Amino acid sequence: MNKGQKVNIEKEKCKSCGYCIHFCNKGNLSLSKAVNTRGYLYIEFNDKENKCNSCALCALMCPEAAIEVYKEEKK
């Protein structure tokens, strides 16, 4: 996972159901153009505008438990 990234997606678990995309209220998730070893397009996290608030709806909706969400520690 990249430093500062809030969402980690295990692409090999993903079956591209799209639930996470549908429930992300910030629009930070999309289908990749590549496939995993199982032949599924996997989900990618992109938060260039730093809109993700770590609500974890994407992780809660994922039937494959392929998503982990992290919150930044308060200083």
Secondary structure, 3 states (H helix, E strand, C coil): CCCCCCEEECCCCCCCCCHHHHHCCCCCEEEEEEECCCCCEEEEECCCCCCCCCCCHHHHHCCCCCEEECCCCCC
